[in-house]
Amino acid sequence: MYDFLIKEFIDHLTKEDIKHLAKTNGIILNNKEINIIYPLLKKNWRTFYYGNPKKLLEQLKEEINIETFNKLETLYVQLKNKLA
C-alpha cells in the first residue's frame, strides 16, 4: 500500500516541489542542480526509499556543489529516519 501511495506522490512531483522542499529546509538549488536531482529522484525513488542509494549519492556528489550535496544528504537521512 505504501508503495502505491509513494509512487503516486512521485508521479505528480514537480521540479518546483523539490525546490520548495529544499528551500523550506535552508537549501537553495539552482536550475542545474534541479535538472540533475529531479530525474534522479523520479527514476530511482525506490532505491532511495527501500534500498541502498550509496552509488546514486556518489553520482550526485560528483554533479552538484559539495555544500549543497552535504545539506541534501543530511536532509535525506533525517527524512529517511522519520519514515523508518
N, CA, C and O atoms as a MOPAC input file, in Angstrom:
PM7 MOZYME 1SCF
protein

 N      0.81500 1    -1.19200 1     0.00000 1
 C      0.00000 1     0.00000 1     0.00000 1
 C      0.86000 1     1.25800 1     0.00000 1
 O      0.59400 1     2.18000 1    -0.77100 1
 N      1.88600 1     1.31400 1     0.84900 1
 C      2.75800 1     2.48900 1     0.87200 1
 C      3.42900 1     2.68400 1    -0.47800 1
 O      3.60300 1     3.81400 1    -0.93400 1
 N      3.80500 1     1.58500 1    -1.11400 1
 C      4.45300 1     1.65200 1    -2.41200 1
 C      3.55700 1     2.40300 1    -3.40100 1
 O      4.02900 1     3.26600 1    -4.14200 1
 N      2.27700 1     2.07300 1    -3.40900 1
 C      1.33000 1     2.73600 1    -4.30900 1
 C      1.23600 1     4.23000 1    -4.00400 1
 O      1.27700 1     5.05500 1    -4.91700 1
 N      1.11100 1     4.57600 1    -2.74000 1
 C      0.98400 1     5.98100 1    -2.35300 1
 C      2.23300 1     6.78100 1    -2.69200 1
 O      2.15100 1     7.90500 1    -3.18800 1
 N      3.37500 1     6.19500 1    -2.42100 1
 C      4.63200 1     6.88100 1    -2.72200 1
 C      4.78300 1     7.05900 1    -4.22900 1
 O      5.17500 1     8.12900 1    -4.69500 1
 N      4.47400 1     6.01700 1    -4.98500 1
 C      4.56100 1     6.09600 1    -6.44600 1
 C      3.65000 1     7.19900 1    -6.97700 1
 O      4.05300 1     7.96400 1    -7.85300 1
 N      2.44300 1     7.28600 1    -6.46300 1
 C      1.51900 1     8.34000 1    -6.88000 1
 C      2.08800 1     9.72500 1    -6.56700 1
 O      2.00200 1    10.64400 1    -7.38200 1
 N      2.66200 1     9.85700 1    -5.38900 1
 C      3.27100 1    11.12800 1    -4.99700 1
 C      4.42400 1    11.47900 1    -5.93900 1
 O      4.51000 1    12.60600 1    -6.42800 1
 N      5.29500 1    10.52600 1    -6.18700 1
 C      6.44900 1    10.74800 1    -7.06600 1
 C      5.99600 1    11.06000 1    -8.49000 1
 O      6.57400 1    11.92200 1    -9.15200 1
 N      4.96800 1    10.36700 1    -8.95900 1
 C      4.45800 1    10.61300 1   -10.31400 1
 C      3.98100 1    12.04900 1   -10.50200 1
 O      4.05700 1    12.59100 1   -11.60400 1
 N      3.49500 1    12.65900 1    -9.44000 1
 C      2.98300 1    14.02700 1    -9.51100 1
 C      3.99200 1    15.07400 1    -9.02300 1
 O      3.70300 1    16.27000 1    -9.04000 1
 N      5.14400 1    14.63600 1    -8.60200 1
 C      6.18400 1    15.53000 1    -8.10000 1
 C      6.71700 1    16.41500 1    -9.22500 1
 O      6.96800 1    15.94400 1   -10.33400 1
 N      6.88500 1    17.68800 1    -8.92800 1
 C      7.41800 1    18.63100 1    -9.91400 1
 C      8.77100 1    19.16500 1    -9.44700 1
 O      9.16800 1    18.99300 1    -8.29500 1
 N      9.45000 1    19.80600 1   -10.36500 1
 C     10.71200 1    20.44600 1   -10.00900 1
 C     10.47900 1    21.52400 1    -8.96100 1
 O     11.30800 1    21.71800 1    -8.07100 1
 N      9.36900 1    22.21700 1    -9.06100 1
 C      9.03200 1    23.25400 1    -8.08000 1
 C      8.81200 1    22.66000 1    -6.69300 1
 O      9.16400 1    23.28300 1    -5.69200 1
 N      8.23200 1    21.46000 1    -6.62200 1
 C      8.04600 1    20.79600 1    -5.32600 1
 C      9.39700 1    20.52400 1    -4.66900 1
 O      9.57000 1    20.74200 1    -3.47000 1
 N     10.34400 1    20.05000 1    -5.46000 1
 C     11.68500 1    19.75400 1    -4.93700 1
 C     12.35900 1    21.04600 1    -4.48400 1
 O     12.95800 1    21.10600 1    -3.41100 1
 N     12.25000 1    22.06800 1    -5.31300 1
 C     12.85000 1    23.36400 1    -4.98700 1
 C     12.24800 1    23.92100 1    -3.68800 1
 O     12.96700 1    24.45000 1    -2.84100 1
 N     10.94100 1    23.79700 1    -3.54400 1
 C     10.26200 1    24.30300 1    -2.34700 1
 C     10.67400 1    23.52200 1    -1.09500 1
 O     10.95700 1    24.12600 1    -0.06100 1
 N     10.71000 1    22.20000 1    -1.17600 1
 C     11.12600 1    21.38000 1    -0.03300 1
 C     12.54500 1    21.73900 1     0.38700 1
 O     12.83600 1    21.88600 1     1.57400 1
 N     13.41700 1    21.87600 1    -0.59600 1
 C     14.80000 1    22.23500 1    -0.28700 1
 C     14.85800 1    23.60700 1     0.38500 1
 O     15.50900 1    23.77500 1     1.41600 1
 N     14.17800 1    24.57600 1    -0.20300 1
 C     14.20000 1    25.93900 1     0.34400 1
 C     13.63800 1    25.97800 1     1.76000 1
 O     14.14900 1    26.70100 1     2.61600 1
 N     12.58200 1    25.20000 1     2.00700 1
 C     11.98800 1    25.11900 1     3.34100 1
 C     13.00300 1    24.60400 1     4.36300 1
 O     12.91000 1    24.90600 1     5.55200 1
 N     13.96400 1    23.83000 1     3.88600 1
 C     14.98500 1    23.26300 1     4.76500 1
 C     16.33400 1    23.97400 1     4.63200 1
 O     17.37600 1    23.42400 1     4.99100 1
 N     16.30000 1    25.20000 1     4.11500 1
 C     17.50200 1    26.02400 1     4.05300 1
 C     18.47100 1    25.66500 1     2.94600 1
 O     19.65800 1    25.97900 1     3.02900 1
 N     17.97400 1    25.00700 1     1.90900 1
 C     18.82900 1    24.61000 1     0.79300 1
 C     18.33800 1    25.32300 1    -0.46100 1
 O     17.18600 1    25.16500 1    -0.86500 1
 N     19.21100 1    26.10000 1    -1.06600 1
 C     18.86000 1    26.80200 1    -2.29300 1
 C     19.46300 1    26.02300 1    -3.46500 1
 O     20.67800 1    25.85400 1    -3.56400 1
 N     18.58100 1    25.55600 1    -4.34400 1
 C     19.01800 1    24.79200 1    -5.50800 1
 C     18.94800 1    25.66600 1    -6.75400 1
 O     17.96300 1    26.36800 1    -6.98300 1
 N     20.01700 1    25.61000 1    -7.55900 1
 C     19.96500 1    26.33300 1    -8.82600 1
 C     19.33100 1    25.43200 1    -9.89100 1
 O     19.07600 1    24.25400 1    -9.63800 1
 N     19.08000 1    25.98000 1   -11.06600 1
 C     18.40200 1    25.22400 1   -12.12100 1
 C     19.18800 1    23.98700 1   -12.55000 1
 O     18.59900 1    22.94200 1   -12.82600 1
 N     20.50300 1    24.10100 1   -12.60500 1
 C     21.32900 1    22.94500 1   -12.98500 1
 C     21.13900 1    21.81000 1   -11.97400 1
 O     20.96500 1    20.65000 1   -12.34800 1
 N     21.17600 1    22.16300 1   -10.70100 1
 C     21.01500 1    21.14500 1    -9.65300 1
 C     19.62300 1    20.51700 1    -9.69600 1
 O     19.48200 1    19.30500 1    -9.53400 1
 N     18.60300 1    21.33400 1    -9.91200 1
 C     17.23700 1    20.80700 1   -10.03000 1
 C     17.15600 1    19.83600 1   -11.20200 1
 O     16.54600 1    18.77300 1   -11.09100 1
 N     17.77300 1    20.20300 1   -12.32600 1
 C     17.72600 1    19.36600 1   -13.52000 1
 C     18.51000 1    18.06600 1   -13.37000 1
 O     18.31700 1    17.13500 1   -14.15200 1
 N     19.37400 1    17.99300 1   -12.39500 1
 C     20.10900 1    16.75400 1   -12.08100 1
 C     19.31700 1    15.92900 1   -11.06500 1
 O     19.15300 1    14.72200 1   -11.23800 1
 N     18.83700 1    16.56900 1   -10.02600 1
 C     18.15600 1    15.87700 1    -8.92600 1
 C     16.80200 1    15.31200 1    -9.34800 1
 O     16.46400 1    14.17800 1    -9.01000 1
 N     16.03100 1    16.10400 1   -10.08700 1
 C     14.67100 1    15.71400 1   -10.44400 1
 C     14.60100 1    14.35700 1   -11.16200 1
 O     13.89500 1    13.47000 1   -10.68300 1
 N     15.29500 1    14.16200 1   -12.27300 1
 C     15.19200 1    12.85400 1   -12.93900 1
 C     15.79400 1    11.72300 1   -12.11000 1
 O     15.32000 1    10.58900 1   -12.16700 1
 N     16.82900 1    12.02700 1   -11.34800 1
 C     17.44900 1    11.01400 1   -10.49400 1
 C     16.43600 1    10.50700 1    -9.46200 1
 O     16.32700 1     9.30400 1    -9.22800 1
 N     15.71900 1    11.41500 1    -8.86400 1
 C     14.71300 1    11.06900 1    -7.86500 1
 C     13.52200 1    10.34200 1    -8.49400 1
 O     13.05600 1     9.33200 1    -7.96500 1
 N     13.03700 1    10.85700 1    -9.61500 1
 C     11.88000 1    10.24700 1   -10.27700 1
 C     12.17800 1     8.80500 1   -10.69900 1
 O     11.33200 1     7.92300 1   -10.55900 1
 N     13.37000 1     8.58100 1   -11.20700 1
 C     13.74300 1     7.26400 1   -11.72800 1
 C     14.12700 1     6.28800 1   -10.61700 1
 O     13.88800 1     5.08800 1   -10.74500 1
 N     14.70800 1     6.77700 1    -9.55000 1
 C     15.31800 1     5.91000 1    -8.53700 1
 C     14.69000 1     6.02100 1    -7.15600 1
 O     15.34400 1     5.69700 1    -6.16500 1
 N     13.45400 1     6.46400 1    -7.06000 1
 C     12.85000 1     6.67400 1    -5.74900 1
 C     12.79900 1     5.41100 1    -4.91200 1
 O     12.94500 1     5.47100 1    -3.69200 1
 N     12.59400 1     4.27000 1    -5.54800 1
 C     12.53500 1     3.01800 1    -4.78600 1
 C     13.88200 1     2.71100 1    -4.11900 1
 O     13.92500 1     2.21300 1    -2.99400 1
 N     14.95900 1     3.00600 1    -4.81000 1
 C     16.28600 1     2.79500 1    -4.22600 1
 C     16.49100 1     3.71900 1    -3.03700 1
 O     17.03100 1     3.30500 1    -2.01100 1
 N     16.06300 1     4.96400 1    -3.17000 1
 C     16.19800 1     5.90600 1    -2.06000 1
 C     15.32600 1     5.50200 1    -0.87400 1
 O     15.71400 1     5.70400 1     0.27600 1
 N     14.17100 1     4.94400 1    -1.14000 1
 C     13.25600 1     4.58600 1    -0.06100 1
 C     13.53800 1     3.21100 1     0.53700 1
 O     13.57100 1     3.05800 1     1.75800 1
 N     13.73900 1     2.22400 1    -0.31100 1
 C     13.87400 1     0.84300 1     0.15300 1
 C     15.30600 1     0.31800 1     0.19100 1
 O     15.64100 1    -0.52700 1     1.02100 1
 N     16.14000 1     0.81900 1    -0.70200 1
 C     17.44000 1     0.20100 1    -0.90100 1
 C     18.59900 1     0.99600 1    -0.34900 1
 O     18.46400 1     1.80200 1     0.57100 1
 N     19.73700 1     0.73600 1    -0.94600 1
 C     20.96800 1     1.42000 1    -0.56900 1
 C     21.33900 1     2.39400 1    -1.69000 1
 O     21.79900 1     1.96800 1    -2.75000 1
 N     21.14300 1     3.69200 1    -1.46700 1
 C     21.38600 1     4.67300 1    -2.52400 1
 C     22.83600 1     5.16100 1    -2.59800 1
 O     23.10700 1     6.20000 1    -3.20000 1
 N     23.75700 1     4.42900 1    -1.99600 1
 C     25.14700 1     4.88900 1    -1.92100 1
 C     25.70700 1     5.27400 1    -3.29900 1
 O     26.32200 1     6.33100 1    -3.44100 1
 N     25.50200 1     4.43200 1    -4.30300 1
 C     26.03200 1     4.72400 1    -5.64600 1
 C     25.36600 1     5.95900 1    -6.24100 1
 O     26.01800 1     6.76900 1    -6.89900 1
 N     24.07000 1     6.09500 1    -6.00600 1
 C     23.35200 1     7.26200 1    -6.52100 1
 C     23.83400 1     8.53800 1    -5.84200 1
 O     23.98700 1     9.57300 1    -6.49000 1
 N     24.07000 1     8.46200 1    -4.54200 1
 C     24.56700 1     9.62800 1    -3.81600 1
 C     25.97500 1     9.99900 1    -4.26200 1
 O     26.30500 1    11.18000 1    -4.36600 1
 N     26.79800 1     9.00300 1    -4.52400 1
 C     28.15600 1     9.28000 1    -5.02100 1
 C     28.09600 1     9.96800 1    -6.38100 1
 O     28.85900 1    10.89600 1    -6.65000 1
 N     27.19300 1     9.51000 1    -7.23000 1
 C     26.99500 1    10.13100 1    -8.54400 1
 C     26.54600 1    11.57700 1    -8.38100 1
 O     27.06100 1    12.47500 1    -9.04700 1
 N     25.58900 1    11.79300 1    -7.49800 1
 C     25.08000 1    13.13500 1    -7.25500 1
 C     26.16800 1    14.04800 1    -6.70000 1
 O     26.25100 1    15.22200 1    -7.06100 1
 N     26.98700 1    13.50500 1    -5.83500 1
 C     28.06900 1    14.27000 1    -5.21300 1
 C     29.03200 1    14.82300 1    -6.25900 1
 O     29.59700 1    15.90400 1    -6.09200 1
 N     29.20800 1    14.06600 1    -7.33700 1
 C     30.10400 1    14.47500 1    -8.42300 1
 C     29.49600 1    15.58700 1    -9.28800 1
 O     30.22200 1    16.31300 1    -9.96700 1
 N     28.18000 1    15.71600 1    -9.26200 1
 C     27.49600 1    16.57200 1   -10.22700 1
 C     26.98700 1    17.89900 1    -9.67600 1
 O     26.67200 1    18.80700 1   -10.44500 1
 N     26.90100 1    18.02200 1    -8.33900 1
 C     26.40000 1    19.27300 1    -7.76700 1
 C     27.40800 1    19.84600 1    -6.78000 1
 O     28.37500 1    19.18600 1    -6.40000 1
 N     27.16500 1    21.06600 1    -6.37900 1
 C     28.00200 1    21.75900 1    -5.40500 1
 C     28.10600 1    20.92200 1    -4.13100 1
 O     27.10100 1    20.40100 1    -3.64600 1
 N     29.30500 1    20.79200 1    -3.59500 1
 C     29.54800 1    19.92600 1    -2.43600 1
 C     28.77200 1    20.39500 1    -1.20100 1
 O     28.27400 1    19.56600 1    -0.43900 1
 N     28.66500 1    21.69200 1    -0.99600 1
 C     27.90400 1    22.19600 1     0.15300 1
 C     26.42400 1    21.84300 1     0.01100 1
 O     25.77500 1    21.43600 1     0.97400 1
 N     25.91400 1    22.00300 1    -1.18400 1
 C     24.51600 1    21.64500 1    -1.45000 1
 C     24.32800 1    20.15100 1    -1.25000 1
 O     23.34600 1    19.72000 1    -0.64700 1
 N     25.26100 1    19.36800 1    -1.75000 1
 C     25.17100 1    17.91800 1    -1.59000 1
 C     25.12500 1    17.54400 1    -0.11300 1
 O     24.28300 1    16.74500 1     0.29800 1
 N     26.01000 1    18.10700 1     0.67600 1
 C     26.05600 1    17.77700 1     2.10900 1
 C     24.74000 1    18.11000 1     2.80700 1
 O     24.26700 1    17.34600 1     3.64800 1
 N     24.15500 1    19.24700 1     2.45600 1
 C     22.87300 1    19.63100 1     3.04900 1
 C     21.76300 1    18.67000 1     2.60700 1
 O     20.92100 1    18.26700 1     3.41000 1
 N     21.77400 1    18.31000 1     1.32100 1
 C     20.76400 1    17.37300 1     0.81800 1
 C     20.91000 1    15.99600 1     1.45100 1
 O     19.91900 1    15.34600 1     1.78200 1
 N     22.14400 1    15.56200 1     1.61600 1
 C     22.38300 1    14.25600 1     2.23100 1
 C     21.87600 1    14.24700 1     3.68500 1
 O     21.26800 1    13.27500 1     4.13200 1
 N     22.12900 1    15.31600 1     4.39500 1
 C     21.64500 1    15.43200 1     5.77400 1
 C     20.12100 1    15.41500 1     5.80400 1
 O     19.52300 1    14.73400 1     6.63700 1
 N     19.49400 1    16.15700 1     4.90300 1
 C     18.03200 1    16.17300 1     4.82600 1
 C     17.49900 1    14.78100 1     4.48700 1
 O     16.51200 1    14.33600 1     5.07300 1
 N     18.14000 1    14.09900 1     3.55500 1
 C     17.72300 1    12.74400 1     3.18600 1
 C     17.75800 1    11.81900 1     4.40500 1
 O     16.80400 1    11.08200 1     4.65300 1
 N     18.83500 1    11.85700 1     5.14900 1
 C     18.98100 1    10.99500 1     6.33600 1
 C     17.88700 1    11.31900 1     7.36000 1
 O     17.28800 1    10.41400 1     7.94000 1
 N     17.63500 1    12.60100 1     7.57600 1
 C     16.59200 1    12.99600 1     8.53000 1
 C     15.22400 1    12.47800 1     8.09800 1
 O     14.48100 1    11.92100 1     8.90700 1
 N     14.89300 1    12.66400 1     6.81500 1
 C     13.59500 1    12.20600 1     6.30900 1
 C     13.48600 1    10.69100 1     6.33400 1
 O     12.44000 1    10.14000 1     6.67800 1
 N     14.55800 1    10.02900 1     5.97300 1
 C     14.57600 1     8.55700 1     5.97600 1
 C     14.35500 1     8.02900 1     7.39700 1
 O     13.61100 1     7.06900 1     7.59600 1
 N     14.99800 1     8.65600 1     8.37900 1
 C     14.83800 1     8.23700 1     9.77400 1
 C     13.40500 1     8.46700 1    10.27800 1
 O     12.90200 1     7.68400 1    11.08200 1
 N     12.76000 1     9.51800 1     9.81700 1
 C     11.37800 1     9.78800 1    10.20500 1
 C     10.43500 1     8.71800 1     9.65300 1
 O      9.44900 1     8.35700 1    10.29500 1
 N     10.74500 1     8.22200 1     8.47100 1
 C      9.88400 1     7.23200 1     7.82500 1
 C     10.14700 1     5.82200 1     8.29300 1
 O      9.32800 1     4.92800 1     8.07900 1
 N     11.28500 1     5.61700 1     8.93000 1
 C     11.65400 1     4.26800 1     9.36300 1
 C     10.89200 1     3.81700 1    10.59700 1
 O     11.09800 1     2.70200 1    11.07700 1

